[in-house]
Amino acid sequence: MPSRSFWPTQRLVRRLLIAGLLVALVQPAFAELQEPKKGLWISVVGEKDVLRNLEAMEEAIHFARKGGFTVLFVQVYRGDRAWFDSEIADASPYQKNRSRTGVDTFGRLIDRAHEAGIEVHAWINALTLSQNKDAPLLEKYGDAILTKDQHGRSAFKGKAADSLDRYYGREDQLFMEPGDPRVREHLVRIVGELAAKYPALDGIHFDYIRYPADPPYIPGSRFNPVGLSYGYGEENVERFRKATGLDPYQLDWKVHDSQLWDAWKRDQVTDLLRQAAQEARRQNPAMQISCAVLPAPDRAYHTACQDWARWIDEGITDFVVLMNYSVDARWVELASRSAMGLTRDPKKVSIGLGAFLLAKKPELLKEEIQRSLDLHPRSVVLFDYASLSELPLKDLFEVSQ
């Protein structure tokens, strides 16, 4: 046993305790002040398809390094078409790119990004087929897999406008029904395939994980007589009837019953995301799950049926990215502040900004970036690479040479 001269005095013990308490109090403050990451959405639509050849891929990596971007959300699934090595979706975009380059350009991009210290998240458009009427899933099941509004119309307008379109917008895309088990099975398989074939992938990023939410929107299906709401896909309606004995077409102005229907729809979106996240993590426990979400809480919760604060709090997602696209910098700040207060862990909220709206207004984009960085979110993500590639990055971020 050491002699008493080696034991700390009471005064020293008190000092050590006080120092430990101060460290415990100060550490969270330092954690909150950590510099947000910089992220970038990269679409494969248009001339800036970074997966079309190796030169375009290398150009995107160089751009990301120059701009200080450390997280890339690279689009690889859109309209049931795959820009990755898929055996489930229509992989003709992937096969076309591979025939040109001789390699899997998405896999190569992951490797090259990691060499530069950059994360890569596979961005998938989950519940929309875009305007692809030839999507394999649609050919297999027909339009029964599409979600409908209470008037039996899909969100795809095309050229067939009707009298309601004078008053209510539609997103003009083929949105699938999250409450249809066939849709759910398909998307879970796509996610599992991605996670299995690309074990070095850092994350899977869900876009369009929601119902259509084009304005003007209503605060729940109780107000169906004066607005539009979705969820009336055949399988979803039938499953709700069996579970509750209620007919969702007969809920106008009925508070309690319409709340049950709205909660049911939110649960369909949440359950789909949960199953897909579980499958991704089964393939790769380190896989990060994220979602692009609507920032306005009423529109997200009541119309899009995105209870994304719940997704964070329950650990379904590792983080979300607010689609806070606006030309009003003050509104961007207010909406971001509000959204970050909805979850128990605001550090799991990233702020997405619409650079595509501000390509000719770099000073305004710079202001929105600065206001967002001042809130210390997880990251600030810009949409998108194509919109930014012609802008002088030194006017937006501190450029690393």
Secondary structure, 3 states (H helix, E strand, C coil): CCCHHHCCCHHHHHHHHHHHHHHHHHHHHHHHCCCCEEEEEECCCCCCCCCCCHHHHHHHHHHHHHHCCCEEEEEEEECCEECCCCCCCECHHHHHHHHHHCCCHHHHHHHHHHHCCCEEEEEEECCECCCCCCCHHHHHHHHHHECCECCCCCCCCCCCCCHHHHCCCCCCCCEECCCCHHHHHHHHHHHHHHHHHCCCCCEEEEECCCCCCCCCCCCCHHHHHHCCCECCCHHHHHHHHHHHCCCHHHCCCCHHHHHHHHHHHHHHHHHHHHHHHHHHHHHCCCCEEEEEECCCHHHHHHHCCCCHHHHHHCCCCCEEEEEECCCCHHHHHHHHHHHHCCCCCHHHEEEEEEHHHCCCCHHHHHHHHHHHHHCCCCEEEEECHHHHCCCCHHHCCCCCC
